[in-house]
């Protein structure tokens, strides 16, 4: 990169000037943000392309089982067949059904899960790592937590930032925004909630990485 950044706020400014989300109608980038669909997507998207996830989600919708209760009790062979486009479907089906059953057992319903779940609980669920857990917390529960993915790691590396762990990257990203929050408000022109900053920051990183990786 031909510019330098001293913190994550500088990176946000750099990305915002690219006007990357101008054609995105949902201010949270993900049309299904806040929904149960995103929880399932966090498992389906692992080790596959997003287009494959969209096919699997459509299959689940067409079969009318894209909800907590239906997925918890659906025949596992049917579920495996419906999510087969995502690959690793045997394992993912187990993860999905176990997660759905545990949500019902611990929280009762999706609404209470969304309001009450924490990172520690999510990380005890097989099939959910830190990225998946944080994606659920940010995009579903609207918590003030930044998602870190491979796009984030590669982009920071291009600016000369190398980290030893997921948590170090996350702390770097969040601290720069928190410490410069007044500037963030000026940048956006309104008192933007911190969770929404993280949603849009991550969205800009992904969109930039997809649009500029060949350049």
WOJO-V808711 format. One record per pair of residues at least 24 apart in sequence whose C-alpha atoms are under 6 Angstrom apart, sorted by the first residue. I is the first residue (numbers start at 0). J is the second residue. Records with the same first field share a line. If there is no record, write none. Layout:
BEGIN
I: J, J
END
This chain:
BEGIN
6: 175
7: 172, 175
8: 175, 176
32: 138, 139
33: 138, 139
34: 139
38: 135
41: 131
47: 85
51: 84, 85
52: 85
55: 82
67: 99
71: 96, 99, 100
94: 126
113: 140
141: 194
142: 194
143: 193, 194
145: 197
END
